[in-house]
Amino acid sequence: LAVCRRDGIDVPVVCTGAPLGNEDDLRTLASELGVADLVEFTGFVSDAEMADLQRRARLLIFPSRFEGWGYPVIESFERGVPVACSDGAWLDDAAGDAAVRFDPDDVHAIAASLRDLWTDERLRGEGIEAGARHLRSFTAERMGGAYLEAYDLAARRSGQNRGTRIDRSAPVV
């Protein structure tokens, strides 16, 4: 945010999530960097409040260093919000090539991604379309197949799959 502000671009950011106890440190840092007026910490918000925030959002910036899945990325795509997120493998499935990707340890790369999506309406439109396309790749058949592969692998590793395989012709429900 400070890099963007130095470039003449003010980007207001809303940080949601259950308090972790470091909010005062983050507020102090934002103040030291001269961007305290741009940052709002809401703490935990309800599903309805989150939906409202996402509906009004110009973009999602998600500089995660690790993720179990990346649900905020998927949720943003579902709501038609373009995404800029980390380029690590931990977000490859959730974001694919539908998001603007950046190195989460490079503040200038993050700022460039944020600036580009904030200022370029065409890029935001392309991000919205790419997110919608990416969501269509999450079919029940693809997800079911991934689960079956994981179960097969787990069974082989545990020694429980004594030569039999999961019947892949059976329906997934």
Secondary structure, DSSP 8 states (H G I E B T S, - for coil): -HHHHHTT----EEEES---S-HHHHHHHHHHTT-GGGEEEEES--HHHHHHHHHH-S-EEE--S--SS-HHHHHHHHTT--EEEE-SGGGHHHHTTSSEEE-TT-HHHHHHHHHHHHH-HHHHHHHHHHHHHHHHT--HHHHHHHHHHHHHHHHHHHT--SS----TTS---
